Structure formats: C-alpha cells, structure tokens
Amino acid sequence: MGPCRRSDANRMGMEPCPFFSQIGVQFWRTMATARDIAALLSSRMLDDSIVVAPTSGAGRQLLERLALEGNGWLRTRALTPGGLARTVLGDLHPACRGKISDAAARQYLHDICLSTLGEDSPFYPLRHSDGLHRALLDAYETCVHSGCDPASLPPETFENSVRGQLIPLLLGAFRTRLRRDGVFTGAEVIAEALNTRHPRISGAQLLIESVHADSLSLTEQRLLDRCGTVTRLESPAVSLQPVLKRAATDEFEIRGALRQILHSGIAADTCELVLARADLLPLCFELTRLYDLPATFDPGIPLHYSKASRTIVCWLRWLSSGYDAAHLIRMMYDGIPAPQDVLHENQRGGRLQMASLLRKSAAGWGRSRVLESVDRRIAAMEKSDREGSDKQVGIARANREWLRRLLEATPEEDAQRRLSLHAVARGARTIVMELCRDAYPGEKLALSGIADIMTELERGPELFLPTREIALHLTALLRDGSFPMVLQSPGAEALPTTSPLPGHLHVSTLPRGGWSGRQHLFVLGCDAETLPGEVRQNPVFLDSERQRLTELTGATVPFSAAGSTQRTAAFHALLGRQHGNITLSWSEQSPVERRARSVSHLVLETFRSLRADPTLSHEDLYRMAGETIGLLPEDQPLTVAEWWLQQRSTADADSVAQDLRRRHPLHRAGHEALSARTGEEFTAWDGNVGQGNWDPSRPLSPSALEMLARCPYAFFLGRMLGARDPEPWIRPRDSWLTHLEHGTFMHELLQEFMQSFARAGRRPESAEDLAALHTLAMTRLEDLKERIPCPSPSAFESERRLVLVECEITLRVQEKLPGHPFLLEAGFGMPHGDNVCGEITLPTAAGNILLRGQIDRVDQTGEQSYAVWDYKTGTDFTRAADPYKQGRSLQHGLYSLAAADMMKALGRAVADIQAGYLFISERTQGKAVPVSGDPAALQAILDQLATLLSEGSFPHSVSADDCRFCDFASVCVYPLEVTAQSRDKMDVESNTSLEAFRRLRDA
C-alpha cells in the first residue's frame, strides 16, 4: 500500500478524517466531514477519484451524502475491491463474465469431494458437509490472495503427510475444474486484474479508510497501488461519551432502542441501528413491523421470511420426506402457491380447498400416490348427491391440474434414490415463476431472488446427491439469502432497496453499518460473545500451517485472528466517526443456550480511554447502564398490550381489570365464565343450557349414550355443538394405523370372513379356516394401503403381524363359543347400509330415546336363544359387580334390547338373549366375557340420561379418570381442577338441575 498523502489535506488546514471501518466508505466525525472530503476531491478535479468501500451499499450511501450536501463530482465513484478489479478488466473480460458466487464455488468443491475423497480419507465422513466446502474455499482464496499456488503448497507446510497430500490435491482439482469451465472465484478476478497488461484504470486518486485498508489482502493492496495514488484516511480517537443500556434478552434490547426512538421526539430518519450480530436482523424486522415503524434494512430482509421461500422449503421437505403430502398441505397455508390461477369448467382452484382435498384424499407418502388418491377422491365426490357438489368437483379438478403441473416440475429420483441438483434447481425456479402468485407485499422481489439463486445453481457443476442432501443444501442457501424490500403503505408496492430513505429508520449489520451519517446511532449486541467475537481456525488450513507457509515462501498469509482484529478496529472506527449521539447496548442472556452474557471488553476499554481511568470495571459499566430493560415498560408503551401491562404494574390491579372488562366485551365474557365456573351455582358456563335445546327425534348410538353418562359436557361439545379435533397434518412415521383405524379394519375383516360361515350355519374351527382368514387379511391390508398410506415397510410389517395374531386369537376364542354366527354387522336405524329393522324406541320417565347402531355379531346358540357379541381390540374393562359402570358401559344391555327387536322383525321367536364382548387383542390373548345386568338398573340409568337431555343439563364429569381418553381434554386443560369444581357444584343442593347427574353417579 502506498504512503499516505497529507499534502492536499494540510494545505486546506484539515486532517484526512476516516470513513467508517469495515463496512465501506465511511463518514466523518463532524458535520463538516463531507465538505472536507469534497475539498480533498476538488484538489484533483481532472483526475478519476475512487472511494474504495468494503460494500457497494456503503459507497453508494457516501456518494448520495455528498450529492445531497451539494458536493457531487462527476469523476468520483465508489467501488469495492472486487468492483475495482472488474472495472480494471472490463465487463467483457472472461474473468468478469465467468465470475461465480461463493455458493456456486462450494458446489464445485462438493462435486470434487465426492469424486476425490476415498473411504480411507479423514475428510470422507464430511464429504457432504457445507462446512468442509466453506473451509476449502477459504483456504483456496487465502492462497490466491497471498500469491501462493494452491496446488503446489510445500508438503512440510502441513501438520502431517496425509494433509500435505490431500489438501493441495483438492485445491488443485478445484482450480482445474474452474479453468475447464471458464469460471473464476472472487479472489481470482482480483488476481487477473492485478496481472492484466491493459488496465482500464490508472493514475486515479483512491481514498480508503485505514481500518478497511488494513483488512485487505496482499493482492487487493497491490491492485490499489497499481490503479493510482492511495490516500489512507486515519480514524480519530473516540471523543463522544456513549450512553449504555442493558436488556434481559435480545428482543427487549431491540424493543428498548425502538421505544427510545419513538418516544424521544426525534425523527426516525435521523437514527440508525447497527447490529453487531447478523442474527438480530430477522428479530429487528419483526419488531419494526409490529410497531409499524418504516425502516430500511442493509443487506435486506432475510429471504426465509418470505412466503415464496416457505413455498420452496415445503416443496423440498416434501421431496426429502418420501413425498409426504403433509408438507404439501403445509405449503397451502404457509406459502403462496397459486392453484387459484387454474380454471376448470368456470371453477378456479384454491389453497384452502387444495389443503382439504389433499387431507381427505389421504395421499400420504409416495410421489405416484398424489394424483391417484386425488382421482379417487374426485370420483367419490362425483357420486355425491349433496347440494353444490358439482361446484366442488370443478374446484377439485382445477386443484388437481395444479398438482399435475407441480409434479411435472418435480424431478424424479434415479435408481440410487438420488436427485440431480440442476433438475431440482430448475424445478424450484419453475415453481416460483409459474406456480406461485406474489399476493403479498415484497413477494415479487422474493420470487425473483429465489429464481436468481436457482439460476446460479444451474450454472455450477451437476451433482447427483441423496434427496435429503439436496434439500438441506437448498434450504441452507435460502436461509442465508436476503432480498431488498421496504414495506410501504397498505396496497403500495414494496421498494426494492437497501439504502436509507427519508422518513425511515435505517437498520444495518456491523460490517455494513454507520454509512448513513445519521445523528443518532444505536449499536446493539455489544456483549463479550459478539465483540470482538470468537477466534475460529479454519480446520482445513490451520494457523500453524499458515505460519509455516509464511516462513517457507515469504508470503503474507492472514491468520484466523485477523477477523477478530478487524471487528475490533471496525467498532472503534464506528465510534470515532460518529458526530452525534451514541447508544451502546447488550443483552444479558443468550436466547438459545440460556447462558448469561456480559458486556464486551471493547466497551470497557472505550470508557477507560474516554475517562482516562484505567481502574474502571465492568461493575461500573453496569451501574452506568441502569436498570435492565425487561418486558414491562416504565413509561413508554408501544403497543396496547404494553400499555395494559404498564397499567397493571402502576395502578390498582382490580381497577385495571375492571377497565379491561369495560372496554373489551370478550374479556368481560371470559371473566364472567371464569367467575361462574369457580362459583357454587351450576350455570350456562358449566353446561346448564336449559330445556328445549335437545331434539328428542335425533337417534343416539350406544357409544353416544355412554359418552353422555361418562361426561355430559363432552357429549354437549361433540354431539350437540359438533366440535372435533382438527385433523393432524402429519401422520406418525413409526406406525401405520391408529387404534380407531385398526379396530375398524378388524371389524370389517371379520364380518367379511364370517359371512360364509353364517350362511352355512357353522363356525370356523379348522387350520384351513385360519389359513383362509390369514390370506383374506393380507389381501385387505394391501387394499387398505391404497386408502390409508403406509409410511414404511417396517410399519406395515408391524401392523401385519398384529392383524395375523389377532386373527389367530379370534378363531381360538371362537372354538369356545356355543352356536354359530347368525347376523354380522347387523344395523338398526342406521342412515346408510342395510338395516334389519328401524330405530328402537327406549321409553323412559323423561320421554323416549331413539336408539340406532350396528351389532358386530349375533350368534344363534339354540333354537330360540341368541348371543350378542361385540369385538374389542383393547383391554378387558368389564366388571361383574358393576356391569353398567354408572352408564359408562351400556352397549351389552342396549344391544340385547336391539337384538330382540331384530329377531321380531325377522319373524323369529326369542326365548333368551345373552350379550358380551370378545376381546381379541394380543394383550388379553382372547377372552369371551358374557355380561349380564339388572334390567331395572339399566332402565334407571336411561331415565337419568333422558332427564339430562330434556333439562339441558350437561355438567363436567366428577372423575378425572373419565378425561384420560377424552377427545376434548384440550378444551378443559386441567382435568383435576375441572372435575373438582363439578363435584363442588353437585354438593350444593340448590343446583336442582344436577339432581339427575347425582342419581346417575349414585347408581
């Protein structure tokens, strides 16, 4: 680097002041700084003047600042070292046309690792690791910047001979591939510019801040020297006294800065937030949106915050999960797919309708199943006679066409279950450009950014990788990306910029911050972990190896600690340059590890220097920072929620609660409900809905009556309100059928198998019968896979084994039963299917109950005697001493009554009907349990249940055991508390509407 030229500055009576470090060109410490730069440039008005900045955004901000203050110069431009190299070469130079991104370079290294690393290589387990590829690229760039040949590094440079052979081999192969394809890394472009015989820039005046100059590589410094005269601008010492703030967490740290800006009366466009850690940027974006604070962001908005990115991430998860349709359903909610752009018979598709179609189609896993299951669902919809079904079929067919296009864009795996990276990138680009809609602000910019990433991937080498590796690779690229977006007023287009704008707060990261020249600067993340940060060695090219290379070749090879040194210098330069107010803050706890943080020693050194007091300690800084910023604002609420929290902490709690209830009807209703539930009276909030709400013409099944007896409140939610749990998006991967699905399958299987025996008037007993049942079971299991997707062969095998065991147990129990099957799955009063008879009327003291249902099996045990059996795949729940269990177990009694009416409808005389349960699970090992109860006891229970229905009394159960398998446990939340409240209300004699429930529990 050439010597500093101070003559021009001294002639004008000024010292060349710095720009800001590391981010690029920087501003001066006083408002006169811009004029000083202009004066320095005007001394050589006829020469090209170049401000060398670390980022293009930093340089652009400086030139805009000069122009706004009336000091724009036609022959002045701002360039990064890379931009300077491209300008020297010209746009048509092969190195400029073939410049590739770091992501594309790592793609080349990935391919080289796959083809070069053998199983005996120490790097073989990491061949797919992006961390290894990053380390290799850094080692390669370091060698190029230092003027060393990466393929010819001396073997004695490395710690051992294996590394000495392997690393130059990999780096040499990388360079060979780059030259073969005519592409160049960023370091190689600078090297080309340094060695070109016909540079397009020479004799220029180059201005660069000293901190930035010190961070340049040897090649970059030589390039600057070759292009003209270099003037280094020295950073002044810090002269302003910063204000210190500390916060409990990162979120409260950002909230505190925004609160200070909004309540201080200063304009947002005089403030800049510099984030010492890049991971604060997404959180800052969220909070500025929450507070409706217009802001610009450099380097932009994290790409994964866009719905466009979520669309592709869902698609990638679908690929890597074995084509689990749950991720397509998730895409409909989280992303911006556009099935509504597809028109079929004047009907358009829709995202919500698509989610419903996929869920009801039970597509499950497998690429080929998607359209097959959807077609089956559409065929079933076409047979429906429900009103509006034609419209729904049209919408479903439009959605089906969108799915077909998605599958067309989705590449297929090869025989080794690998995907082509180029094909996946091409498919992703097709999705964002043709199958999505930019329906939200800024999504058009995000779609374009994703398309650019995928185009860059296609320019790189072709890779065939396992699907999961492909998905992880692309997801990481999307996570690391950003796009320029500034939200405007509702309905207005988002602006594609990262530059500061009038009326907007500016947010940047430490390497990019401090260029706006704004009066109020907030530096966030000033904790010891972040500033200056950890020193991490490159595991491919160790610092000890870099030291040996320097000794062997004389080259200047930077060490890992250089990054920490540069961040330290950047921090001091930022503070020294600032001409207005400075606020430094840090959070006291890591949000992930829950680890305590302390203030950075750089902040301590700054205050020791400012106060000329070397004895200043961390404790002194904590006292200066004052109270920790937490959730409750002292006097600066930014949202309604914060205002209410503030009132709660400063005013009488009762008065605040009353004010809340007065202003918010829903809160008032919630308070009334809570008070009623905790009180003695049985109210509507507890299930006392009153008479006239139950329609006695509605038939009920035995299971519904059992639910009413077990917990009337659950009956009210499920059978009267029609509430139900939402269907899960994702089925478990380690099992196939749910307990309900397994039980339904076994019922249907045994019904089909027993039909022939019922017609023949005999029961299955031989080994041939068992073999026939096993064969039928396997056939029906294969058929079931078409309707309910199976996640894996192991899950299918587990279910197959269970079914075959239960088949064997069933026939073993069958041998002990008297009689033979007579009726199978016999319905009475069911809305669909064949019924033996209609609904059965059960007379009670409070009116009739209409009963309907379907009996699994009725055996004929004698000329006029029958046995009613119900298959159970669970454990034995019967109690001989309490056959009805206070109404919780009514099926055997009710089915006995129903069977008598069935026999009468068939014209058969009945002398005796028994009832019981066939337990066929592996745990019970087969049981036939007859259950008999007192008809008078059954009638008494039915009387109380009918009374509950007619009076509209639906209290909670009084036993928490009833909540164990309840579908509505999530509604009640705390079973012990809810059941205890119900018991207390039952003990109050004035709650006369609970009398029927009391008698039921006393039964």
N, C-alpha and C positions, 0 to 999 in steps of 0.2 A: 504494500500500500504506500502510495506516495506521501510526502510530507504535507503537513497542514499548511494552507496558505492563509495567513492572517493579515497580509498587507492591505488587501482591499477593505477588510473589516476595520483595521486600525485606522486607515485613512479616513473612515467615516465616523471615527470615535466610538466604535462598538466592538463588543466581543461576539464572535460567532456562537450563538446560542443553539441549543440542541433541538432537534425534533424529538420525538419520543422514541424510546427504545423498542426494539424487537418487533413492534407491530409494523413499523414502516416509518414513513416520514413523520416527523413529529412537530408539535407546536412549541412555541416559546413560553418562557415562564412569565412574561409580561404581555400586556395587550399590544405593546409596540413591536413584539417579535415579528409579526407578519410584515410590518414595514421594514424591519431590519433585513429580513430575507429578500424583500423586494429590492432594497438598496444594494444588497450583495449581488443580486442577479443583474441589476441595471448597470453595474460597473463593466459588464461584458455583454452588452445588449446584442452584439452582432454574432456572438457565439451560441452554439447549442448549449442549453443548460438542462441538466438531468438531475432530478432529485431521486436518489436510489432508496426505495422503500421495501420493506420486507413483504408487503402485500399490496396488490393493486388498489384495494379499497382505501388503504391508508394514504397512498399517493393521490388518489382521486379526491379525498377529503381535503388534503393540503392545498391542492390547486384550486378547489372550489372556494376555500377560505381566502386565498389570495385574491381571487376574482371578485368575491363579494366585498372585499375591502378596497377595491379599485386598483389592484396590483397584478392583474393578469398579464402574462407575457406569452406572445405567440410562439417563441422559440424555446419555451420551457415545458417540459413534460416530466411525468413521474413514472418510473419503471422499477420493477423488481429485478434482482439479478437475473432471473430466468427470462423476464421480458426484455432486458437489455441484451441478453445473448440472442434471442430470436430477432431482435431489431438489427443486430450486427450481421446476422446471417441473411435475413430477408425471408419473407413468407414462403418463397418457392424453393428454399434450400431443403434437401432431403431430410435433414435433421429436424427442421421445423414441421414439415409435412408428416413426418413419421413419429413425432413426439407422442408418447403414450403416458397414461396416468399411472400412478403407483399401483392402483388396483389391477390394471392390465399387466404391469410388470410382475406382480405377485402371481398372477395367473400363469405366466411363463415359468416362474420358479416352481409352481405347483406341478406343472407338467414335467419339468426336469427332475424333481424329486421322485415322482412316480416312476420315471423311466431309468433313473440312475441309482437310486438307493436300494441296495440289496437287504435281505433279511438280517445279515450279519452287521449292517451299518448301525452305529449308535443313534443315527437320526431316523432310522426306519420307522419306529413307532410314531414319529411326529410328521410323517410324510404328508399328511392331510392338514397339518396344523397351520393356520394362518400366522400364528406367532413365529414359527420357523421361517416362513416365507418373508415376513417382515424383517426378521433379523438378517437373513441372507441379502435382502435388497439393501438394507442399511450398510452391511459390510461392503457390498459392491459399490454403492455410491460413495462411501468413505474412501475407498481405494481410488476411484476415478477423481474425486475432488482433491486427493492428496498427490495425484500424479503417478500412482503406482499401477502396475499391470495386475488386475485381479487374478488372472490365470497363471501368473508366474511369481507368486509370493514365495519367498525363501522358506523351505521346509522348517528351518530352525526357528522361524517366527512363532510356531505354534507349540502348544503345551506337549503334544505327543505326535508321533509319526502318523497315526490314523487321521487326526485332524489336519495335519500337514499335507496329506494326500487328498483327503475328501473335500475340504473347503475350496482350495483352488480348482479342483475338478468341477465342482458345482458352479462356481463363479465363471469359470472358463466356458462351460457348456451354456450358461446363461448368455454370455456375450456372443457366442457363436450363433445361438438362436436369434438374438436381436439383429445381428448383421444379416443373417439369412433372410429375415422377413423385412429388413429395411426399416426397423423401428429403433427409437432411441429413448433412453431414460432422461430425466431432467439434468442429471449431472453430465451426461454425455453431450447434451445440447450445449451446455456451457463450455465443455472442453472443445467442441467443434468450433464455437465462436472464438475461443482463445487462439486456436491454431489456423483459422482461416486466413488466406492471403489477401483477401479483398474485403476488409471490414467496411460496413456501411456507416460506422460511427468512428470518428477520430477527432482529437483536438477539442472535445466537448468539456464543459465545466460540469463536474459531478459533485453534488452535495450529498453527504451521508452522515448520519448521526453516529457518533463514536461507538455507542453501545451496539448498534447494528453492524458497524464495520468490524468490530471485534468478533462477531458471531459468524462472519463469512469464512468460507473455506479458502484454502490457498488458491484454488483455481478461480474462484469468484473474485478474490482480491486482485489477481493478475489481470483478469478481464477488465476490471475497473481502471487499473493503471493503463492498460492498452488503449482504452477509449478516450482518455483525456486526462485533465488535471483534477485530482481528487481533493476536495476540501472536507476535512472531518470537523464536525460540529460537536464541541465538547458539552457535556451535561453539567449544569451548575449544581452546586450543593443544595440540598433541600432547605428551603427557607421558611415555608409555611408550617404552622402548627396544625396537624390534623386533629380531627375530632374522633374519638374512639367509641365504638359501640360493640356490644356483645349480645348474642342471641342464644336461645336454648337450642334451636335447630336451624338447618338451612332455610326452611320455609319461613320461620319467624325472622330470620336475618333479612330476607328479601322483603317480607312484609314491612319490617321496620324502615327500610330505606324508602319504599314506596309511600308509606304513611308520612314520613318526614317530607317528601316532595309534595304530596297532595295537600298537606296541612300547613306548609310553610309560607304559602302565598307566592312562591317563585314559579316561573313558567317551566313547563316540562321540557321545552326545547332549550333550556339553559342547563340541563342536567344530563350526565352520562353515568351509567352503571358499568363498571369494569369488573368482570367475573374472573377471579383468579383460577377457578376450576370450570372447565367446559361443561361438566355435568350439571352445573347450576342453570344452564341456559334453558332446558325444557321447563323447569320449575318456574323460572322467571317469566317465560312466555305464558304459562298457565295463569300466573297471578296477575299479569298485566291485562289479560283477557277478563279475569274475574272482576277486576276493579275498573274495567272499561277505560283503561289508560292507553291512548295511542302511543305506539312505540315502534322503533326500527331495531332490527337485530343484525349484527355482523358476527358470524358468517351467514346468518339466515336462520330460518325455522328448522328444527330437526325434522328430517324427512319422515321419520316413523310416526310423527304426529298427524300426518295427513291420512285421510280416508283412502286415498289412492294407494299409499304404501300398505295400509292394513289389508286392502283387497289382495295385493300380491302376496303378502305374508300368509293370509288364509289359504291362498292357492298353493303356496309352497308347503304349508303344513298338510294340506290335502294330499299332495304328492308323496310326502315323506311318511305319512301315517298309513300307507297302504290304501290310499284313496278313501279315507273315512269321510262319509258325506256330512258328518257333524261339522267339519270345517267349512264346507260349502254353505251350510246353514248359518254358521257364524259370519261368513262373508256377507250374507244378505243384510245382517244387522250392523256390522262394523264398517263395511266398505262402501264403495259406490258403484257396484255392478249395475248395469242398465238393461235388465230384461224388459223394462217398460218401452224400450226402443223397438222391440219386436212386435209386429202386428200380425194377428191371425184371425181371419173372419171377423174383422172390425173390433177385435178384442186385443188389448195390449197386456203384456206380462207385467209383473210387479215383484218387488223384492220380498215383501211380506208374504204374498201368495206363493212365491217360489220357496220360501222357508217352510211354509205349511205343506206344500207339495212334496218336498224332499223328506220332511219328517214323517208324513203319512205314507210315503212310498216305502219307507224302511229300506233305503238303498244300502245303508251300512258301509261295508268295506268292498273294495274292488272297482276298478275302472269300468269294466263291462256291465256291472250291475246298475249303474246310474240310469241309463236310458231304459234298460229292461224293466226295472222296478217302476220308473215313472210311467212307462207304457201300460203296465198292469194297473197302476192306479188310475190312469185316464180311462182305460177300458171299463173299470168298475164305476167310475163317475158317469160314463155314458149310459150305463144301465140304470142309473138312479132316476126316479120319477119325482124327485124333490123340486120345488119351485126354484127357478134360477139356475138349474144345473147346466143348461146349455151355455149360459154365460161363463160359468166356472170352468166348463170344459174348454171353451175358447181361450180363456186366460191360461189354463194349464198347458194347452198346446203351444201358445206363444212362449211360455216359460221353457217348455221342452225344446223349442227351437234354439233358444239362447244357450241352453245346456249343450246342445249338439255343437254349436259354434265354439263353446268353451272346450269341449273335448277335442274338437278339430285343431285348436291351438295348442293343446297339451301334448307334448311328445310322449312316445311310448318307450318303456324300458327295453333294453336288449336282453339277450339270453342270460347274462350275468347280473341282471337286475340293476343295470347302470343306465344313466341318462347322459345325453350329450349336453354339455354346457351351452354350446351355441344354440341348440334347439330349445332349451329352457329359456334362455335369454330372448330368443325370437318369440316364443310363446308369451312370455311376460309382456314384451313390447306390444304384441297384438292385443292382449287383454286391455292394457291401459289406453291404447289408442282407438280400439274399435268396440270393446265390450263394456266400457265404463262411461260415466257421464260426470262432467265437472259441475255437479249440482251445488257445491258449497264454495264459499269464498276461498280463493287461492288454490283450489284443487286442480285447476288447469295448469298452473305452474308446477305443481307436484307431479302431475301426469307427464308433463314434458321432461321434468328432471329424471323420473324413473326411466322414461324412454331413452334418454341420453346414456344413463348407466348401462342399460341393456345393449345399446349400440356399441358402447365401448367394450363390453364383454365379447361381443361378436367379432370385434377387431383383433382380439387376442387369440392365443392358440386354442385349438379344440381340445377339450378334456372329456373323457368318459369316466364318470365317477358314480359311486353309490348314490342313490337318490337322496339319502339323508345328508350326505356331504354337500351335494349341490344346494339343497335347501338351506343348510346352515351358512354356506358361503354367500348366497344371495341375500339372505336375511341380514348378515353382518354388513354387507355393502349398504343396504337400505338404512340400517341403524346408524352407520357412520355418515350418511349423506345429509345434506341440508338444501333448502331451496329459498330463494329470496321472496319474501312476502310481507307486505304491510297491510293489515286489515284497515278498511275504511268504513264509512257509514254503511248501515244496512242497505243491501241492494246494489252497492257500488262495487266495481271491480277492485280486487286487491292489487296493490302496486308491486311490481317485480323489482325491488331494490333492497340493498343492504346499507345504503348511505343514510346519514342523518337527514331528517326532513323538518321543516318548520312545523311547530306545534306538536312535535313528537319527542318523547323521551328516547334516548339512544342507549342501546344495550350492546356490549361487546365483550369478548373474552380478552384475557390479559395480553396474549400476543398481538391482538388487533386493536386494543382499546387506546383511548387517550388522544385520538386524532381529531376529534370534533372541535377542540378548542373551547369547550363549554366551561362556564364559570363554576359549576358545582359538580364535583367528581366524587363518586361513591365507589370505593374498592371493596368488593365483597370476597370472602373466602380467605382472609388473612390469618389462617391458622398455620400451625407448625407443620402439619402434614402436607400442606399445599405450597407454602412459600418457605424455602425455595423448592421444596419437593424432594422426593427420594431420588437417590442416585442408583439407577439400574443399569447394570452392564449388559451389553449385547452378548448373549450366550454363544453366538457363532464366532464373534471376533472380540475376544476378551481384552480388557485394558492392558493386562500384562503382555499380551501378544502385540497390541498396538505399540507399546513401548519398545519392544524388541524390533519391530518393523522400522520404527523411527531411528533406532540405533544402527540398524543394518543398512538402511538406504538413505538416511538423512532426510527423508520426507517428514513433513509435519502432519501427523495423524492425530485427530482430536480424540480425547478420552470421553468416557461416559459422563464424567463430572462436568463436562462443558455445558450441558443443558442446564444444570442447576446453577452454574455460574452466570449463564446468560439470563436466566429468570431473575436472579438477584439483581443484576445490573439493570434489567428492564424495570423492575419495581422501583429502584432508586431514581432512575431517569424519569419515570412517570411522575413521581412526587416532585422532583426538582423542576420539571417543566410546567407544572400546573400553576396557573396565575390566580386562581380563585380559591374556593373552599374545597377542603378535602375531608372525607369521612372514611375511616378505615373500620371494617367490622369483621367479626369471625363468629362462627357457631361453636358451641361448647360440647356438641355431641355428634358423632357420626350416625347418620340415619340408618345405616345398614348394619354395621357391627355393634352399634350401641356403645361405642368406645368414646371416652372423654377426649376432648381436644383442648389444646392450649394455644395461646396467641403466638404468632411466629416471632422468632428471634430477630427477624429483619425489622419488625415494628419496634421492638425494644431498642435495637441499635439506632434506629432513626430518632427516637425520642432522647436517647442518651446524647446523640450528636446535637440535636436542637437545643437541649437544655444544658449542654456542657456538663453533664452529671453522669459519670461512669458508674455510679452506685445505684442508679435506677434499676428496679427489679420488676419481675412480672407482676408481683402483687401491686406495685404502683400503677401499672397499666390497668389492672382490673378495677382499681379504685377510680381511675380516670374514666373508665367505660361506664361506670354507674351500674344501675340495676340491669339484670338480664332481661332482654326483650322476650316475652312469652306470648301466650295466646291472648290474654286479656289486655287490651289497650288501655292506657291510663286515661287519656282524654282525646284520642284521635281515632275513633272508629271509622272504618272504611266501608263496612257493609252493614246491612240490617242485623245480621247475626252478631257481629262485633258490638253493635250498639246495645243489643239486648244483654249481651254478656257484661258489658260495661255497667249497665243499669243494675244488674244482679250483684255486681261487686261493690257498687257505691250506694245503692238505695236499699230500702227495706225489701226483703225478699217477697213478703206477702203482697206488698203494693205493686211490685213488678209483675208478679204472677197475675194479679187481678187486671192490670193494664194489658197484659198479653191476651188474656181471655176476652177482654172487652173489644180489642182490636181484631182478633182473629177467630172467626166462628169455628173453624175446625179444631183449633187448640181448645176452645171452650167446650166443644163436644167431647174431646178426648178427656178433659178434666172431669166432666160430668160422668163419663163412663168409668173412669178410674175411681171416683168417689163412690159411685153406685156399687161397683164390684167389691170394694173394701167395706161397704156398709152392711147392715143386718138385713135390709129389705131385699126381697127377690124381685128384681126389676127387669125391664126390657134389655138392659145391658148384660144381664146374666142369662138371658134366654126366655124370659117371660113375654112372649109375643102376643098373647091373648087369643081369645076364641075367634073362629072364623077364618083362620089362616091355613087350615089344613082341608084339602078336598077329600072327603071320605070315598069318592068314587075312584080314587087312584089306587090301583092294586100295589101290594107290597110283597117282596120276597121274604123268605125266612131270614136271610142274611140282613135285610134291612130292619126287620123287627129285632134281631139280635143286636144290631148297632143302636137302635132306639133304647133297648134295655141297658146296654153297656154304658152309653154316654148320649143322652138325648141331645146335648149341644152339638156333638159330632153329626148326629142324624140331621139336625136342623141345617148345618152347613152343607152337608153333602147331598141330602135328598130333597131339601126344600129350596135352598139357595143355589144348588148345583155347583158348588165350589169344588175344585180339584187341584191337585198339584200340577204345575206345568210339566210338560214332558221334558225329560233331560235331553240336552243337545248331544251329549257324548255317552255312548254305551260303554260299559266296562270292557277292557281288553283281555282280562284273565278268565272271563266266564261268558257263557252264551245266553242261556235263558234265565229270566227272572223266576222267582218262586211261583208267581201267578202264571207265567207262560208255561212253565214246566207242568204245573198242575193241570192246566187246560189241555196240554198235549196228551198227558196220560189219560185224562177222561175221554178224549176223542179217540185215542188209540184203543182203549179197552172197549169202548162202545162198538167200534168197527169190528174188532176181533170177536166179541161175544155175540154178534148178530146171528151168525150161522148156528151157534150152539142154542140160542134162544129159539130159533126156528126148528131145530132138531129135537128140542126138549131134553138136552143133556148138558153136562158141564165138562170143561176141558180137564183132562187128567193125565194124558199120556205124554211121553217125551216128544212125540211128533207134534203134539199141540204146542208145547213150549217152543220147538224149533220154528213152527209156523208163526207164532207170536213174535219171536225174535226177527224173523225175516220181514214181517209187516212193519215192525218198529223201525228197522233200518231204512226201509223204503220211505216211510213217513218222515223220518228225520231228514233224509235227503231232500224231500219235498219242502220241508219246513225251512231249510236253508234259503230257499228262494223267497220266502215271505219275511223271515227274520234273519238278517245277515249274521254269519258266524265270524268272530274276529280272528280265529286262528285254528289250525288243526288240533292243537292241544286242548282248546276249549271245546271243540266238537267231540274229541275223544273222551273228555271228562263227562260230558252230557250223555254220550252214547253208553258209556259204562254204567252210569246211574240208571238210565232207562232200562237197560237189559237186566240189571239187578232187580229193579222194581217189578219188571215183568215176571221174573222167576219167583219173586216173593208173592206176587198176586196169585199165580197158579198154585203155589204151595198153600196159601190160605184157602184157595178155592176147594182144595181137596177135603177140608174140614167142614165145609158148609153143607147144610142139608138142602135138598132141592136143586133146581137148575134155573138159569136166567129166564125170565118171562118178559119183562119190559126193560128196555135200555134207553137212557136219556129221554125219559117219558115226560113231556111237557104238559102243563095245565095253565091255561090263560096267558101263555107267552105271546108277545106281539108278532113273532116270526117263527116259522117252522111248524111242524105237525104237532098238534096237541091232542092228547087223549080225551081231555074234557076242558071246559072253560074254567074261569076263575072260581075259586072256592070261597064261600061266604063263611066268615067266622063270627058268630053272634057274640057280643059282649055286653056288659052292663052299660057301656058308654056309646053303644052303636056298633054297627057291623064293621069288620075289617075284611077287605078283599085280599085274598092270597093268590099269588101265582108263583110258578117256579118250574124246575126241571129236576126230576129224580134220576140219579145216576143209574140205579138198578133196582128192579123189583124181582125177587126170586119166588117161584112157587114151591112151597115146602110141603104141601099136602093138597088134598082135593079142594078145600076151601080155606086154606091157610097160606099166608104170604109173608115175606120178609123184605123190608125196605133197607137197602144198603147205600151208603154214601162213601165214595173213595176219599181218603185223606192221605196226602203225601207229607204231612207234618208229624208232630209227636202226639201221643195219646193225651187228650185233655179231659177225658170223661171222669166223672166222679159218681160212684154208685150211690153214695149217701145224698148227693145233691144233683140229680140228673139235669135240672134246668138251670142251675147256677144263677138264680135270680133273673132269669131271662136271657142270660148270655149264651145259652146253648139250647135252642128251641127246634133245631132242624129235625131231629128224630121224631119229636112229638107232632110237629106240623105236617111232616111228610107222611106219617101214619094216617092222619086225617085225610090228607090229599089222596093217598093210595086207596082208601075206602071209597071215595067218590069216583076214582078212576075205574075201579072194578065194577062199580054200579053202572058207569057209562058203557062198559064193555059187556054188560049183562052177566057178570059173574057173581056168584054168591060168595060172601065173605063171612067166615066164622072167626078168624083170628088174624091179626096183622102185628108183626113184630118189627122193630126198627133198630138200627145200629150203624156202626162205622167200620169200614175196612181200612185199617192203617197199613199201607204198603211201602212205607219208607224204609230205607236201609237201617235207620236208627232203631225203628221198632221191630224190624225183622218179621213183620207180618202179624197182624192181630185182627181178629173179628170180634168186635166188642158190642154185644147187644145192650141197648139202653132202654129201660122202661121207667116211666114216671107216672105219678098220680094224675089222672085227667083233671081232677078238681084243682090241683096245684097249677097245671097248665092254664086252665080257664081263669084262675085268679090272676096270673101274670098277664094274660091277654086283656083282662078287664082294666088293669092299671095302665098298660101300654095304650089302650084305646082312650083312656081318660087323659093321658098326657097329650095325645094328638088333638082331642076335641077341645081341651082347655088351652092349647098352645103353650104348654109348659115344657121347656127344653133346657133343664139345668145341666151344668157340668157333672161329670162323674165325681163320686166322692172317694174313689180309689185311684191312686197314681198307677197301679198295675194296668188299669184299662187304657192308659196312654202309651204303653210300650210300643205297640204296633199301629197306632192311630195315624191315619193319613193327615190329620190336622194338628199334629203335635207342634208344628212350627207356628201355628196361629196362637196357641195358648202359651208357648215359650217355656213357662215354668210350671210343670205338672204338679209338683208338690204344693206350690202356693195356690194354684187354681183349685185343686181338689180340696184343699183345706178350707178355702173360702166357701166352697159349695157345702161342705159339712157344717160349717158355722151357720149358714143360712137355713139348712134343714133343721137345725136345733131350735130355730125361732118359730114358736107355734103360730104366730100371726101370719106367717107365709103359708096360707091355706092352699095356694096353687101347687105347693110342693108335697101335698099330702099323698098323692098317687105315687110319687117317687119314693116317699118314705115307706109306704106299704110294699112297694116293689123290693126295696132293699131289706125289708123285714121278712120277705117270703122265704 
